[in-house]
Amino acid sequence: MDILGKMGGPMNEAQKKLYKKLLKNIEAKDEEDELAQMAAAKETPAEAYARKLAIERKSEEMMRAKAERRLAKKKEKEEEALRVKVERQKKKEYEERKKKQEEDDKKVKEIEIKTHKFFRLNKFGKGIATGVVYFGDSIRVNESWIPHGFGEYKVNGEILYEGDFSRGQMHGNGIYLFSNHDIWRGTFRFDELHGVGMLEKNNAESGEHEEGRECLFHKNRRICFTDELLPGVHIKLTGKSGTGPAHHSPGATILNRLKKPGHFRVKMDIGGVQSLNLAEDAFQIDTSVARVTLLEDYVPRAGEKGAIRDGTYAEKRYNFNEDIAMPTYTDHGENWYSDKPPPVSDNIDAAEEEKKRKKKEWEARLKAKQDAKDEDEKKEELAKGRAEKAAAEAAAKREAEQAAKELADRKENLLKKREAVEAEMLRRENKANEAMKVNAGEGGKK
């Protein structure tokens, strides 16, 4: 039966008590052996005391050496743990650097694969860079490549087009830079601007772009801005309905705008209400009849506003006098019904200043929030460092107190043993003296 537990394993409470009892028995046996050895050697009390002092000094030196070895072993373990931790950290940093380098190499390789430069041959047959660079997806056709997917064209370092390509043509959504530095953000079809998009005008004086304005292009030709298509505007339908046949009606009147970009609900001149996709239809605004326009109101019940049944549209005539008194302008100060100029706002500068002020306040709040977050993280790190330092100091103090307590207990035990030995020796010496006196008295009587 293994009463002290497995080798290297922790002992339970019963095993610890048994272990202490065994140590106490061994110490008692050592004391008895020591007393027997002194009795056999017949030492004087002075010699025995000197020998005990030597033993105590040696015991103290052994305990001190043992404590130093324990501290040295603990320090060695801490250094080994720190070394292992540093090695793991270095290994982790090396793996992260290696992974980042591999990702960078992969990106560089991908960039090299996706980058195509254009050259022209001089009279000696040598290639000369033209300054035109394409970066993006491509496909190979026979022995050459053509743009296909998402990519961008650069001319002398300036991006001319960025967006979708289809077999070498601009097709889909993209951003195009005009020669006058205006910007188109919209749709393309077979290398032509076609559909709905935002047109950003370049301000030649400030060098900045104005706020984008939604407009319609049809085969590289700008038809109009969408905010010009107000209810009541008359348009001429000049082409086919998208990819289908031509419209039977020569024109239509805008009723309202639908949710889909470029889609409007219109009333045909020949009668009937339809939904047209003006991003696909060829049309032009008819300003000659813009002031006389038939509009409609939705009527939920029959009998109201001249409606003959529920859920129909009743016609109403455009009131020219009302529009002259209170013109309906677009966001850009345009009105197809009136020649009256739009009112000039005196609060433009004030609005700009208010906008700048709000932006500065937002940036200040964002900066203050980030600074507070950094300060909290710094405080947490300092508190964590102080706590770790205090814990280490408390552990070292407890170990020192434990070692001092063990040394004091050992010294007290040795003093008690020495007092017991001296008392035993004094008792034996008195007994011997009494025996000698008894023997001397008996000899005198004889």
C-alpha positions as CSV (number, residue, x, y, z in Angstrom):
1,M,0.0,0.0,0.0
2,D,1.4,3.4,-1.1
3,I,0.6,5.5,1.9
4,L,2.4,8.6,0.7
5,G,0.7,8.7,-2.8
6,K,2.2,8.2,-6.2
7,M,5.7,9.5,-7.1
8,G,5.4,13.1,-8.0
9,G,1.6,13.2,-7.2
10,P,0.0,15.4,-4.5
11,M,-0.8,13.8,-1.0
12,N,-4.2,14.0,0.6
13,E,-4.9,15.2,4.1
14,A,-4.6,11.7,5.7
15,Q,-1.3,11.1,4.0
16,K,0.0,14.5,5.1
17,K,-0.9,13.7,8.8
18,L,0.8,10.3,8.6
19,Y,3.9,11.8,7.0
20,K,4.2,14.4,9.8
21,K,3.8,11.7,12.4
22,L,6.6,9.6,10.8
23,L,8.9,12.7,10.8
24,K,8.2,13.3,14.5
25,N,9.0,9.7,15.3
26,I,12.3,9.9,13.4
27,E,13.3,13.1,15.2
28,A,12.5,11.5,18.6
29,K,14.6,8.5,17.7
30,D,17.4,10.7,16.6
31,E,17.3,12.5,20.0
32,E,17.4,9.2,21.9
33,D,20.3,8.0,19.8
34,E,22.1,11.3,20.5
35,L,21.6,11.0,24.3
36,A,22.9,7.4,24.2
37,Q,25.9,8.5,22.2
38,M,26.7,11.2,24.7
39,A,26.4,8.8,27.6
40,A,28.7,6.3,25.9
41,A,31.3,8.9,25.1
42,K,31.3,10.3,28.6
43,E,31.6,14.0,27.5
44,T,31.7,16.8,29.9
45,P,28.8,19.4,29.8
46,A,31.1,22.0,28.2
47,E,32.2,19.6,25.4
48,A,28.7,18.5,24.8
49,Y,27.5,22.2,24.7
50,A,30.3,23.1,22.3
51,R,29.4,20.1,20.1
52,K,25.8,21.1,20.2
53,L,26.6,24.7,19.1
54,A,28.6,23.3,16.3
55,I,25.7,21.1,15.2
56,E,23.3,24.1,15.4
57,R,25.6,26.2,13.3
58,K,26.0,23.4,10.8
59,S,22.2,22.9,10.8
60,E,21.6,26.6,10.3
61,E,24.1,26.7,7.4
62,M,22.4,23.6,5.9
63,M,19.0,25.3,6.2
64,R,20.3,28.5,4.7
65,A,21.9,26.6,1.8
66,K,18.7,24.7,1.3
67,A,16.7,27.9,1.2
68,E,19.2,29.4,-1.3
69,R,19.0,26.3,-3.4
70,R,15.2,26.5,-3.4
71,L,15.2,30.1,-4.3
72,A,17.8,29.5,-7.1
73,K,15.8,26.6,-8.4
74,K,12.6,28.8,-8.4
75,K,14.5,31.6,-10.2
76,E,15.8,29.1,-12.7
77,K,12.2,27.8,-13.3
78,E,11.0,31.4,-13.8
79,E,13.8,32.1,-16.2
80,E,13.1,28.9,-18.1
81,A,9.3,29.8,-18.2
82,L,10.2,33.4,-19.4
83,R,12.6,31.9,-22.1
84,V,9.9,29.5,-23.3
85,K,7.3,32.4,-23.4
86,V,9.8,34.6,-25.3
87,E,10.5,31.8,-27.8
88,R,6.7,31.2,-28.3
89,Q,6.2,34.9,-28.8
90,K,9.1,35.0,-31.3
91,K,7.7,32.0,-33.1
92,K,4.2,33.5,-33.2
93,E,5.6,36.8,-34.6
94,Y,7.7,34.9,-37.1
95,E,4.6,33.0,-38.3
96,E,2.6,36.2,-38.5
97,R,5.3,37.9,-40.5
98,K,5.6,34.9,-42.7
99,K,1.8,34.8,-43.3
100,K,1.7,38.5,-44.0
101,Q,4.7,38.2,-46.4
102,E,2.9,35.3,-48.2
103,E,-0.3,37.4,-48.4
104,D,1.7,40.4,-49.7
105,D,3.5,38.1,-52.3
106,K,0.1,36.7,-53.3
107,K,-1.3,40.3,-53.7
108,V,1.8,41.4,-55.7
109,K,1.5,38.3,-57.9
110,E,-2.2,38.9,-58.4
111,I,-1.4,42.6,-59.3
112,E,1.2,41.5,-61.7
113,I,-1.2,39.1,-63.4
114,K,-4.0,41.7,-63.6
115,T,-1.8,44.5,-64.8
116,H,-1.5,45.0,-68.6
117,K,0.5,47.8,-70.2
118,F,0.0,49.1,-73.7
119,F,3.0,49.6,-76.0
120,R,3.5,50.9,-79.6
121,L,6.3,50.0,-81.9
122,N,8.7,52.6,-83.3
123,K,10.3,52.4,-86.7
124,F,13.0,50.0,-85.3
125,G,10.3,47.6,-84.0
126,K,11.0,48.4,-80.4
127,G,8.1,48.7,-77.9
128,I,7.5,52.1,-76.4
129,A,5.2,52.6,-73.4
130,T,2.1,54.7,-74.2
131,G,1.2,55.5,-70.6
132,V,-2.0,53.5,-70.9
133,V,-2.4,50.7,-68.2
134,Y,-5.3,48.3,-67.6
135,F,-5.7,46.7,-64.2
136,G,-8.4,44.1,-63.7
137,D,-10.0,40.9,-64.8
138,S,-9.5,39.7,-68.4
139,I,-10.0,36.7,-70.6
140,R,-7.8,35.3,-73.4
141,V,-9.0,35.2,-76.9
142,N,-6.7,33.2,-79.2
143,E,-3.2,34.7,-78.4
144,S,-4.4,38.0,-76.9
145,W,-6.2,39.2,-73.9
146,I,-9.3,41.4,-73.6
147,P,-10.8,43.1,-70.5
148,H,-13.7,41.1,-69.1
149,G,-15.1,41.6,-65.6
150,F,-14.1,44.4,-63.3
151,G,-11.2,46.7,-64.0
152,E,-9.8,50.2,-64.6
153,Y,-8.1,52.1,-67.3
154,K,-5.3,54.5,-66.4
155,V,-3.8,57.1,-68.8
156,N,-0.6,58.7,-67.5
157,G,-1.5,57.7,-63.9
158,E,-5.0,59.2,-64.0
159,I,-8.0,56.8,-63.9
160,L,-10.1,57.3,-67.0
161,Y,-12.6,54.5,-66.4
162,E,-13.3,52.1,-63.5
163,G,-16.1,49.6,-63.7
164,D,-17.5,46.6,-65.5
165,F,-16.2,45.2,-68.8
166,S,-17.7,42.7,-71.2
167,R,-15.4,41.3,-73.8
168,G,-13.4,44.4,-74.2
169,Q,-16.3,46.9,-73.9
170,M,-17.5,49.1,-71.1
171,H,-20.7,47.4,-70.1
172,G,-22.5,47.6,-66.8
173,N,-21.9,50.0,-63.9
174,G,-18.9,52.2,-63.9
175,I,-17.3,55.6,-63.3
176,Y,-16.0,57.6,-66.3
177,L,-13.9,60.8,-66.4
178,F,-14.6,63.2,-69.2
179,S,-12.0,65.4,-70.8
180,N,-13.4,68.5,-69.0
181,H,-13.0,66.5,-65.7
182,D,-16.7,66.0,-65.3
183,I,-17.5,62.6,-63.7
184,W,-20.3,60.1,-64.7
185,R,-21.3,57.4,-62.2
186,G,-23.8,55.3,-63.9
187,T,-24.5,52.5,-66.4
188,F,-22.9,51.7,-69.7
189,R,-23.9,49.7,-72.7
190,F,-21.5,48.5,-75.3
191,D,-18.9,51.2,-74.8
192,E,-21.6,53.9,-74.6
193,L,-23.1,55.9,-71.7
194,H,-26.6,54.6,-71.5
195,G,-29.2,54.6,-68.7
196,V,-29.5,56.3,-65.3
197,G,-26.5,57.8,-63.4
198,M,-25.1,60.7,-61.4
199,L,-23.3,63.5,-63.3
200,E,-20.8,65.5,-61.2
201,K,-19.8,68.8,-62.8
202,N,-16.2,70.1,-62.4
203,N,-15.8,73.6,-61.0
204,A,-13.0,75.1,-63.0
205,E,-12.3,77.8,-60.4
206,S,-12.1,75.7,-57.3
207,G,-11.0,72.5,-58.9
208,E,-13.7,70.6,-56.9
209,H,-16.7,68.7,-58.2
210,E,-20.2,69.8,-57.5
211,E,-22.8,67.6,-55.9
212,G,-23.9,64.8,-58.2
213,R,-27.1,65.3,-60.2
214,E,-29.1,62.3,-61.5
215,C,-29.6,62.3,-65.3
216,L,-30.5,60.1,-68.2
217,F,-28.1,59.2,-71.1
218,H,-29.1,57.5,-74.3
219,K,-26.3,56.2,-76.5
220,N,-23.7,58.7,-75.3
221,R,-26.2,61.6,-75.5
222,R,-27.5,63.3,-72.4
223,I,-31.3,63.5,-72.6
224,C,-32.2,65.4,-69.4
225,F,-31.8,65.5,-65.7
226,T,-34.4,63.4,-63.8
227,D,-35.5,66.3,-61.6
228,E,-36.6,68.0,-64.7
229,L,-39.3,65.4,-65.3
230,L,-41.8,67.0,-63.0
231,P,-45.5,65.9,-63.0
232,G,-47.2,67.6,-66.0
233,V,-44.1,67.7,-68.3
234,H,-44.8,66.5,-71.8
235,I,-42.3,64.3,-73.6
236,K,-41.9,63.2,-77.2
237,L,-41.3,59.5,-77.7
238,T,-38.9,59.4,-80.6
239,G,-37.7,55.8,-80.7
240,K,-38.4,52.2,-79.7
241,S,-39.6,51.0,-76.3
242,G,-36.4,49.6,-75.1
243,T,-35.6,46.6,-77.3
244,G,-39.2,46.3,-78.4
245,P,-41.2,48.1,-81.2
246,A,-41.8,51.8,-81.5
247,H,-44.6,53.4,-79.4
248,H,-47.9,54.0,-81.0
249,S,-48.3,57.3,-79.1
250,P,-46.2,60.2,-80.3
251,G,-45.9,61.5,-76.8
252,A,-46.8,61.3,-73.2
253,T,-47.3,63.4,-70.0
254,I,-45.4,62.6,-66.8
255,L,-47.7,61.8,-63.9
256,N,-45.3,60.7,-61.2
257,R,-42.0,58.9,-60.6
258,L,-41.8,55.2,-59.6
259,K,-39.4,53.5,-57.2
260,K,-37.1,52.0,-59.8
261,P,-34.5,54.4,-61.2
262,G,-35.6,55.8,-64.6
263,H,-39.1,54.4,-64.3
264,F,-42.1,56.9,-64.6
265,R,-45.8,56.6,-64.8
266,V,-47.1,58.5,-67.8
267,K,-50.3,59.2,-69.6
268,M,-50.1,58.5,-73.3
269,D,-51.4,61.1,-75.8
270,I,-53.6,58.5,-77.4
271,G,-55.0,57.6,-74.0
272,G,-54.2,55.1,-71.3
273,V,-51.7,55.1,-68.4
274,Q,-48.5,53.2,-68.6
275,S,-45.2,52.7,-66.8
276,L,-42.2,53.6,-69.0
277,N,-38.5,53.0,-68.4
278,L,-37.1,56.3,-69.8
279,A,-33.6,55.0,-69.2
280,E,-34.2,52.7,-72.2
281,D,-36.7,54.7,-74.3
282,A,-35.5,57.4,-76.7
283,F,-37.4,60.7,-75.9
284,Q,-37.0,64.4,-75.6
285,I,-38.8,67.0,-73.4
286,D,-41.4,68.9,-75.3
287,T,-41.2,72.5,-73.9
288,S,-43.7,73.8,-76.4
289,V,-46.7,72.3,-74.6
290,A,-45.3,72.3,-71.1
291,R,-47.7,75.0,-69.8
292,V,-50.9,73.3,-70.9
293,T,-50.8,69.8,-69.3
294,L,-53.5,67.4,-68.3
295,L,-52.9,65.8,-64.8
296,E,-54.7,63.2,-62.9
297,D,-55.7,62.6,-59.3
298,Y,-56.3,59.1,-57.8
299,V,-59.9,58.8,-56.7
300,P,-60.7,55.9,-54.3
301,R,-64.5,56.1,-54.6
302,A,-66.9,56.7,-57.6
303,G,-68.6,60.0,-57.8
304,E,-65.7,62.1,-56.4
305,K,-64.0,64.6,-58.8
306,G,-66.1,63.2,-61.7
307,A,-64.8,59.6,-61.4
308,I,-67.2,57.0,-62.7
309,R,-66.0,54.0,-60.7
310,D,-63.8,53.2,-57.6
311,G,-60.1,53.3,-57.8
312,T,-59.8,55.4,-61.0
313,Y,-57.9,58.5,-62.0
314,A,-59.8,61.8,-62.6
315,E,-58.5,64.4,-65.0
316,K,-57.8,67.9,-63.9
317,R,-56.4,70.8,-65.9
318,Y,-53.1,72.5,-65.1
319,N,-53.7,75.9,-63.5
320,F,-51.3,78.3,-65.2
321,N,-52.1,81.3,-62.9
322,E,-51.3,79.2,-59.8
323,D,-48.0,78.1,-61.2
324,I,-47.1,81.7,-62.1
325,A,-48.0,82.9,-58.5
326,M,-46.1,79.9,-56.8
327,P,-43.8,78.3,-59.3
328,T,-42.7,74.7,-58.8
329,Y,-38.9,74.6,-59.1
330,T,-36.6,71.7,-59.2
331,D,-33.7,71.3,-56.8
332,H,-31.5,73.0,-59.3
333,G,-33.8,76.0,-59.8
334,E,-35.5,75.0,-63.0
335,N,-39.2,75.2,-63.9
336,W,-40.7,74.1,-67.2
337,Y,-44.0,75.9,-66.6
338,S,-42.8,79.4,-65.9
339,D,-40.2,81.9,-67.1
340,K,-40.1,83.5,-63.7
341,P,-36.6,83.2,-62.2
342,P,-36.3,81.2,-59.0
343,P,-35.8,83.1,-55.7
344,V,-32.2,83.6,-54.7
345,S,-31.5,82.2,-51.3
346,D,-29.5,84.5,-48.9
347,N,-28.8,81.6,-46.6
348,I,-26.4,79.6,-48.8
349,D,-23.3,80.9,-47.0
350,A,-25.0,80.4,-43.6
351,A,-25.9,76.8,-44.6
352,E,-22.4,76.1,-45.7
353,E,-21.0,77.5,-42.4
354,E,-23.5,75.4,-40.4
355,K,-22.5,72.3,-42.4
356,K,-18.8,72.9,-41.7
357,R,-19.5,73.6,-38.0
358,K,-21.4,70.3,-37.6
359,K,-18.6,68.5,-39.4
360,K,-16.1,70.0,-37.0
361,E,-18.2,69.1,-34.0
362,W,-18.6,65.5,-35.2
363,E,-14.8,65.2,-35.8
364,A,-14.2,66.6,-32.3
365,R,-16.6,64.2,-30.7
366,L,-15.0,61.3,-32.6
367,K,-11.5,62.4,-31.5
368,A,-12.6,62.8,-27.9
369,K,-14.2,59.3,-27.9
370,Q,-11.0,57.8,-29.3
371,D,-8.8,59.6,-26.8
372,A,-11.0,58.4,-24.0
373,K,-10.8,54.9,-25.3
374,D,-7.0,55.1,-25.5
375,E,-6.8,56.6,-22.0
376,D,-9.0,53.8,-20.6
377,E,-6.8,51.1,-22.3
378,K,-3.7,52.8,-20.8
379,K,-5.2,52.9,-17.3
380,E,-6.2,49.2,-17.6
381,E,-2.6,48.3,-18.6
382,L,-1.2,50.3,-15.7
383,A,-3.6,48.7,-13.2
384,K,-2.8,45.2,-14.5
385,G,0.9,45.9,-14.2
386,R,0.5,47.2,-10.7
387,A,-1.6,44.2,-9.7
388,E,1.0,41.7,-11.1
389,K,3.8,43.5,-9.3
390,A,1.9,43.5,-6.0
391,A,1.1,39.8,-6.4
392,A,4.7,39.0,-7.0
393,E,5.9,41.1,-4.1
394,A,3.3,39.4,-1.8
395,A,4.3,36.0,-2.9
396,A,8.0,36.8,-2.3
397,K,7.1,38.2,1.2
398,R,5.1,35.1,2.0
399,E,8.0,32.8,1.0
400,A,10.5,34.8,3.1
401,E,8.2,34.7,6.1
402,Q,7.7,31.0,5.7
403,A,11.5,30.4,5.5
404,A,12.1,32.6,8.6
405,K,9.4,30.8,10.5
406,E,10.9,27.4,9.6
407,L,14.3,28.6,10.7
408,A,12.9,29.9,14.0
409,D,11.0,26.7,14.7
410,R,14.1,24.7,14.0
411,K,16.2,26.8,16.3
412,E,13.6,26.6,19.1
413,N,13.6,22.8,18.7
414,L,17.3,22.7,18.9
415,L,17.4,24.9,22.1
416,K,14.8,22.7,23.7
417,K,16.8,19.6,22.8
418,R,20.0,21.2,24.2
419,E,18.2,22.1,27.5
420,A,16.9,18.6,27.8
421,V,20.4,17.1,27.2
422,E,22.0,19.5,29.8
423,A,19.3,18.6,32.4
424,E,19.9,14.9,31.7
425,M,23.6,15.3,32.0
426,L,23.2,17.3,35.3
427,R,20.9,14.6,36.7
428,R,23.4,11.9,35.8
429,E,26.3,13.9,37.3
430,N,24.4,14.5,40.6
431,K,23.5,10.8,40.7
432,A,27.2,10.0,40.2
433,N,28.2,12.4,43.0
434,E,25.7,10.9,45.3
435,A,26.9,7.4,44.5
436,M,30.5,8.5,45.2
437,K,29.5,10.1,48.5
438,V,27.7,6.9,49.5
439,N,30.8,4.8,48.6
440,A,33.1,7.2,50.5
441,G,30.9,6.9,53.7
442,E,30.8,3.2,53.5
443,G,34.7,3.1,53.2
444,G,35.1,5.3,56.3
445,K,32.9,3.1,58.4
446,K,35.0,0.1,57.4
